[in-house]
């Protein structure tokens, strides 16, 4: 397929996605297209870069599509879920692997469901949640394995480098260290009871590079070891979270998993009595997905060019949520057959917007392109995570996109496309 790149650095379509894009008509667009073998290859490489002592859980919130979950299954230890809905969904899609249940504000119904399904680990966010879980576990006659989520202070420079901070400062997530020692540990009887303290969970920031994440992992692990020594606890697990950086302005670059794996191996050697666990989401699946659409209209306003696309941020919320210009590639369309001139721009910046009646429906702003015309296709890269699943689907009641999962078996891709949902 001929492509016409934008000046914004793009991530080229895989051959499998490019070939499939050629089969789509205008009525098939917009569409999400996922390259499952590419996802499996990436996940396999991530697992190989990590030492055996590190468990790899996938944060299902990034993309919970069953096809994605099943493709990852051979390469991950388990899955992290953050709601009762995710809990049920993931357990049905991939029945075997262990689940860790995190997230603030767990309801009684969710906790009961998690206990019934035998969730492997509960990431406890507060003293109240700890008491609630203990009462429900005792009532059910079960023992719940617990990691206490700690909100450790972080240096300002660490938070400044983060794309998103969930901790390291006052936050709704997790427990301050003094609350763990003064309020939670007394509730966890070392000799038994409905709760069993396994260790500590921390997810303090997202969007960090390997050195920064290793520094955070070292701090969390050192604090856990100090907590165990100070209180005579036998803690066996530390979950240092996810947060591996994805740079949407440089989609050809990826998180340095080799350096991270080497650093985690060093931490593991210093802590042979601890099982280390990570739970990436975006950094595992973001590269396997594309959002394909087409240019419906192209016009100028105040000297600036605007391309109006099928779909928009109600399908692909990522650029609006993160405040970036989403990387894309132009796929030139067939020759023009209309009896009127074909609107287009050449060698000038263009803003790509959707069909919504709001000025916030922007996917990329003032990006120089070689050429863009009505009828051309646009393929947005890095759409495999926090894309469709975080979008406001029903706003203005436009039709949903199609979903296509390529390469999952011997059946031709077009016959394995998921229905519009």
Residue, then its C-alpha position, 0 to 999 in steps of 0.5 A: x500500500x502506498x502511504x504518504x507520511x505526515x511530518x509528525x513521526x509515524x509508526x508504519x502499518x505492519x504488512x498484515x494491517x496494510x494489506x487488510x486496510x486495502x480491503x476496507x470500503x468507506x462503509x467499513x470505516x472507521x475501524x480498529x485493526x489489531x495485529x495479534x501476531x505483532x502483539x504476541x511477538x512484542x509480549x514474548x520479547x518483554x517476557x524474555x527481557x525480564x528475569x524469571x524472578x519477576x512476574x508479569x501481569x497485564x493491566x486489563x484496563x488498557x484494552x480488555x478485548x477478549x482477543x487481546x487478553x487471549x493473545x497475551x495469555x501465553x506470555x503473562x503470569x496473570x491479569x490485574x483488574x480494577x472493577x467487578x466488571x473487569x473481574x467477570x469479563x477477564x475471568x470469562x475470557x481467560x479462565x485460568x490465570x490468576x487475577x489481582x484485584x485493584x482500584x479504589x472504591x471497591x463495592x461490597x458486591x465486587x468484593x463478594x464476587x472476587x472472594x467467590x471467584x478466588x481472586x489471587x491478590x487483593x490490592x487494598x487501598x484504605x483502612x476501611x476497605x481492609x476492614x470490609x474485606x476482612x468481614x466479608x472473607x470471614x463471613x464467606x469462610x475464605x482467606x483473602x491474600x492482601x497487598x497493601x497499596x502504599x503511597x510513598x513520597x516521591x521527589x519532585x523531579x520524579x513526578x515532573x517526568x511522569x505523564x500521570x502521577x497516582x501517588x508520591x503526593x496527596x492522592x486518592x490512591x493507596x495508603x500513606x506509610x504511617x497509616x499502614x503501620x499505625x492503622x492497618x498492621x494491627x488488623x492483620x493477625x500474623x497467626x491467621x484470620x480471614x486476611x493474609x498479608x503477602x506484601x506491598x503494592x505501589x503504582x505511583x506514576x506512569x509514563x516514566x523511562x526505565x531508569x526512573x521506574x527502576x528508581x521507584x521500584x528500588x524505593x518501594x522494595x527497600x521500604x517493604x524490606x524495612x517495614x518487614x524488619x521493623x515489625x517482624x513481618x514475613x512479607x514475600x511479595x512486592x508489586x511495583x506497578x506499571x507506568x512504562x512510558x509510551x511516547x506518542x510524539x516518537x511512536x517509533x521508539x519503545x520503552x527500554x525493556x532490556x535495561x529495565x529487565x537488567x535493573x529488575x534482576x539486580x533488585x531481585x538479587x538483592x531481595x532473594x526472599x521477595x517475589x517481584x511483580x509488575x503490571x504494565x498495560x499501555x506499554x504491552x498493547x498500544x503498538x498492536x492497534x490502528x484506528x483507520x478512518x477517512x477524510x470527509x471534508x477539508x476546508x480552510x478557516x482563518x487561513x488554517x486547514x481543517x480535515x474532518x474525519x469519519x469518527x473522532x474522539x468519541x472513538x479514539x479519546x486518547x489524544x484528547x485525554x492526554x493532550x497530544x497530537x496523535x501520530x498518523x499516516x496518510x493512505x492515498x485514496x483511489x482517483x477522484x470521480x466526482x464532478x466537482x473539484x477534490x478539496x485537498x492541501x499540499x505541504x501545509x499544516x492541517x488540523x484533523x478533527x472528528x464529526x462531533x459538535x464540539x471544538x474539543x474533537x481534535x485528534x491532531x493539531x496543525x501537523x504538516x502533511x505532504x498532501x491530504x485530500x477528501x477521500x484519503x484514508x488516515x491510519x492513527x497508530x498507537x491505538x491498541x491501548x486506552x483508545x476505544x475503551x476510554x471513549x464516550x461512545x454514544x455522544x451524538x449517536x454516531x455508529x461505532x467503528x468496526x473491530x478486526x483482529x488479524x492473524x489469530x489463526x488460519x481463518x482469513x482476517x475478514x471472517x474473524x472480524x468482531x461485529x460493530x458494538 
